[in-house]
Amino acid sequence: DNKNGQPADVIIAKGNQSALVDCKVCENNVFPLIRMEENQINAMKKWLYCGNAYAAFALKLDDDIRIIDYETLMKLRNLGTKSLDEEDIRRYSLPFAAWKEQF
């Protein structure tokens, strides 16, 4: 149930920071933005509105896991972007290891 289902796969807490993260596997290293489900968008919006630090999607490419923040994806979507190819994903995201170090 995409409309009423769980809004994210992982909640991460470290120190005084928290993150709401949904995980997606990218077929052929492409992420169609339509895969951002309504309940996920609403949950992430509310998560940030309530003062939490970070909402993001973890995107699994063939050889990498990348973290792209919710706000970046929403800006791209609002500009009319329909999907991100591998080059786009790498441009707008961080490798998981680098993201984990700064979190």
N, C-alpha and C positions, 0 to 999 in steps of 0.2 A: 504494500500500500504506500505508494510514493507520497501521497498527500498527508497521511497521518502517521507514517512510520517513524522509525528512529531518526533523529536529525543529524547524528554524527556517529562515527565509529569509535573515536578516542577523545577522552578529556585528559589533558596533561596538566599537572600542577608541579611547580618547582619554585621554592621560595615564595615570593609574593606574586608570581606570574601564573597565568593559566592560559590554556589554548584548547579550543574546540576544533577537532580535525576530522574530516571525512576522507576516506581512502578510496581511490578509484584506480582501476587498471585501465591503461590506455591501449586499446586495440590499434595495432599498426602505428603506435606512438602518436596517436591523435586523440585529443580530448574535445568532444563536442560539448559546448556549453549547455546544451539542453540536458546534459546529465546532472547539472546542478538542480536538484529537485526542490519543489516549492517549500516543502517542510524544512529542508536544509537551509535554504536562503532565509526563511523566517527565523529559524533558530539562531543562525549566525548573526543576523541583524540584531535580534534581541540580546544575544550574548554580549555583543559589543556595546549596545545601548546601556546595559546593566553595569558597565564599567570593567568588564573583563578585557584582558590585554590583546588577545589574538584569536582569530578564526581563520582557518585555512583548509586547503585541500592537499592531500598527499597524492601525487600522481605517479604511478608506476609505469615507467618506460621499459623497453626490453632489457636495458642494462643499468638502470638507475632509478632512484626514487627522488622525486623533486617536490618541494613544498612551495605552494603558491598561495598567497593570502587572498582571503575572500574579497577584500575591497578592490584589489587589482582585477580579479575576475569580474566583479560587478561593473567596474569602469569599462573594461573591454566589452562586456555584454551590452552595456548601455550605448557604446559607440557602434554597435551593430555587428560585432564580431560573432561569428557562428561557431567556430571551432579553433583550437590551437593545434598547430602541427608541432613536430619535435623541436624545430628551431624556435618557435614562439614559446613553447614550454620552457626551454632552457633560458631564453631571454628574460622572461618574467618571473622566474622562480629561483630558488636556492637548492643546491644539493642537500639531501637530508642531513648529512654529517655537518655541513656548515651551518644549517639552520639550528641544529641541536646545540652547537657550540655557543651560538648567540642567545639562545633561549634561556 
